[in-house]
């Protein structure tokens, strides 16, 4: 098979690597993060939730830029171009800027069969880690506990509103779904909950891991 060269080639390649579209685990992503030596030297905000993730990320990005910070953001899904998912200082990166990161992930993965989401998430996180920014915002794709983005330890976690979604992966009710999303929280680091009536497990988990901030709106 001819080696991928264009962004379209790489995206098609990513779609062929794993037999499942969704295969939730952090193991593969963590393995590749270690192999790539991927790390962020700036604060990271991770945003999860059912509704409002994209607008929350956009608002955080706008606040950071208005305050004079250089901001990198991973926002999805894209509307027209894949490159919309990776923004640096308010602008989407070019396809050419992403190609070296696709090549690096491919070289590091060996025989690890990454899903499309895992591969592209690693590509964009590597691009943002290399970018000259002061802050990185990462939007969770599905759930939280086993989403590839959760392989990164955030400095601040944000959970927007919780509703019934992806029950086959996250559970049948708000408590189950909220429990999955609450796993983006980290010990001793702030957790911001945007749901006016957050599931019990949100604040229970926050208490268990010693969160300084766990409060909904109002």
C-alpha positions in Angstrom: 0.0 0.0 0.0 1.2 3.5 -0.9 2.2 5.5 2.2 -0.2 8.3 3.1 0.8 11.7 1.9 -2.1 14.1 2.1 -4.4 14.7 5.0 -7.2 12.9 3.2 -4.8 9.9 2.8 -4.1 9.9 6.5 -7.7 10.1 7.6 -8.6 7.2 5.3 -5.6 5.3 6.8 -6.9 5.9 10.3 -10.3 4.5 9.4 -8.8 1.2 8.4 -6.6 0.4 11.4 -9.2 -0.9 13.9 -12.1 -3.2 13.3 -14.4 -1.1 15.5 -15.4 2.5 15.2 -15.7 2.8 19.0 -13.6 0.6 21.3 -13.4 2.5 24.6 -10.2 2.1 26.6 -7.3 4.3 27.7 -4.7 1.6 27.4 -3.8 2.2 23.7 -3.7 6.0 24.0 -1.6 5.9 27.2 0.8 3.5 25.5 1.2 5.9 22.5 1.5 9.0 24.8 4.4 7.2 26.5 6.1 6.2 23.2 5.7 9.7 21.8 6.9 11.4 25.0 3.8 13.6 24.7 3.4 16.1 27.5 2.0 19.6 27.9 4.2 22.3 29.4 1.2 24.6 29.9 -2.1 24.3 31.9 -4.7 22.1 30.4 -8.5 22.4 30.7 -10.6 19.3 29.9 -14.3 19.8 29.1 -16.9 16.9 29.2 -20.6 16.8 29.2 -23.7 16.0 27.1 -24.6 19.4 25.8 -22.6 22.6 25.7 -19.1 21.2 25.4 -18.3 23.0 22.2 -19.7 26.3 23.2 -17.9 26.0 26.6 -14.6 25.3 24.9 -15.2 28.3 22.5 -16.0 30.6 25.4 -12.9 29.5 27.3 -10.8 30.0 24.2 -12.3 33.5 23.7 -11.7 34.4 27.3 -8.1 33.3 27.1 -7.4 35.2 23.9 -9.1 38.3 25.2 -6.8 38.1 28.3 -3.8 38.1 26.0 -2.9 34.4 26.3 -2.0 32.2 23.4 -4.5 29.4 23.3 -4.6 25.9 21.7 -7.9 24.1 21.4 -9.2 20.6 20.4 -12.8 21.0 19.5 -15.1 18.5 17.7 -16.7 17.5 15.5 -15.7 19.5 12.6 -18.3 21.1 10.3 -16.5 21.1 7.0 -12.8 20.6 7.3 -11.0 18.2 9.7 -8.5 20.9 10.5 -11.3 22.8 12.4 -10.7 20.4 15.3 -7.3 21.9 16.0 -7.1 25.6 16.7 -4.2 27.7 17.7 -4.8 31.3 18.7 -8.3 31.3 17.3 -7.4 29.9 13.9 -7.6 26.3 12.6 -4.2 24.8 11.7 -3.4 23.8 8.2 -3.4 20.3 6.8 0.4 20.6 6.2 1.0 21.4 9.8 -0.8 18.2 10.9 1.0 15.8 8.5 4.2 15.5 10.6 2.1 14.6 13.6 0.3 11.9 11.7 3.7 10.5 10.6 5.0 10.6 14.2 2.0 8.7 15.6 2.2 6.1 12.8 5.9 5.6 13.5 5.3 5.2 17.2 2.2 2.9 17.2 3.9 -0.2 15.8 1.3 -3.0 15.8 -1.1 -1.1 18.1 -4.5 -0.9 16.2 -5.7 2.6 17.1 -9.3 3.7 16.4 -9.8 6.7 14.2 -10.6 8.8 17.2 -7.6 7.7 19.2 -5.2 8.2 16.3 -6.5 11.7 15.4 -6.7 12.7 19.1 -3.0 11.8 19.5 -2.2 13.8 16.4 -4.0 16.9 17.6 -2.7 16.7 21.1 0.9 16.3 19.8 0.3 19.4 17.6 -1.0 21.4 20.5 1.8 20.3 22.8 4.3 21.5 20.2 2.5 24.8 19.6 3.7 28.1 21.2 0.7 28.5 23.5 0.0 29.4 27.1 -3.1 27.3 27.6 -4.6 24.1 26.0 -8.4 23.3 26.0 -9.4 19.7 25.2 -12.9 18.6 24.5 -13.9 15.1 25.5 -15.5 13.0 22.7 -17.7 10.4 24.4 -18.3 10.0 28.1 -15.1 10.7 30.1 -13.6 7.8 31.9 -12.5 5.8 28.9 -12.3 8.6 26.3 -8.9 9.1 24.8 -8.7 12.7 26.0 -8.9 11.4 29.6 -5.4 9.9 29.1 -4.1 13.5 29.8 -4.2 14.8 33.4 -5.9 18.3 33.3 -5.2 21.2 35.6 -8.9 22.1 35.6 -11.9 19.8 34.7 -15.2 21.2 33.4 -18.4 19.2 33.1 -21.4 20.8 31.3 -25.0 19.6 31.5 -25.7 15.9 31.7 -28.5 14.2 29.7 -29.2 10.7 28.4 -26.7 9.9 25.6 -24.8 6.9 24.2 -26.5 4.6 26.7 -24.9 1.6 25.1 -21.5 2.9 26.3 -22.3 5.1 29.3 -25.3 3.6 31.1 -29.1 4.0 31.1 -29.6 7.1 33.3 -28.1 10.5 34.3 -26.4 9.0 37.4 -24.6 6.4 35.3 -23.7 8.8 32.6 -22.6 11.4 35.1 -20.4 8.9 36.8 -18.6 8.2 33.5 -18.1 11.9 32.9 -17.0 12.7 36.4 -13.8 10.6 35.9 -12.2 13.5 34.1 -11.7 15.1 37.5 -8.3 14.8 39.2 -7.2 14.8 42.8 -6.5 18.2 44.3 -7.5 20.1 41.1 -10.6 22.2 40.5 -13.7 20.6 39.0 -16.3 23.0 37.6 -19.9 21.6 37.1 -22.2 23.5 34.9 -25.3 21.4 35.4 -27.9 23.2 37.6 -28.9 19.9 39.1 -25.7 17.8 38.9 -25.9 14.0 39.3 -25.0 12.9 42.8 -21.9 11.1 41.6 -20.4 14.3 40.4 -19.9 15.9 43.8 -19.5 12.5 45.5 -16.4 11.8 43.3 -15.2 15.4 43.8 -15.4 14.9 47.5 -13.6 11.5 47.3 -10.6 12.9 45.4 -10.4 16.1 47.4 -11.7 18.7 44.9 -11.4 22.3 45.8 -14.3 23.3 43.7 -17.4 21.3 42.9 -20.5 23.4 42.4 -23.2 23.8 39.8 -24.7 27.0 38.6 -27.1 28.9 40.8 
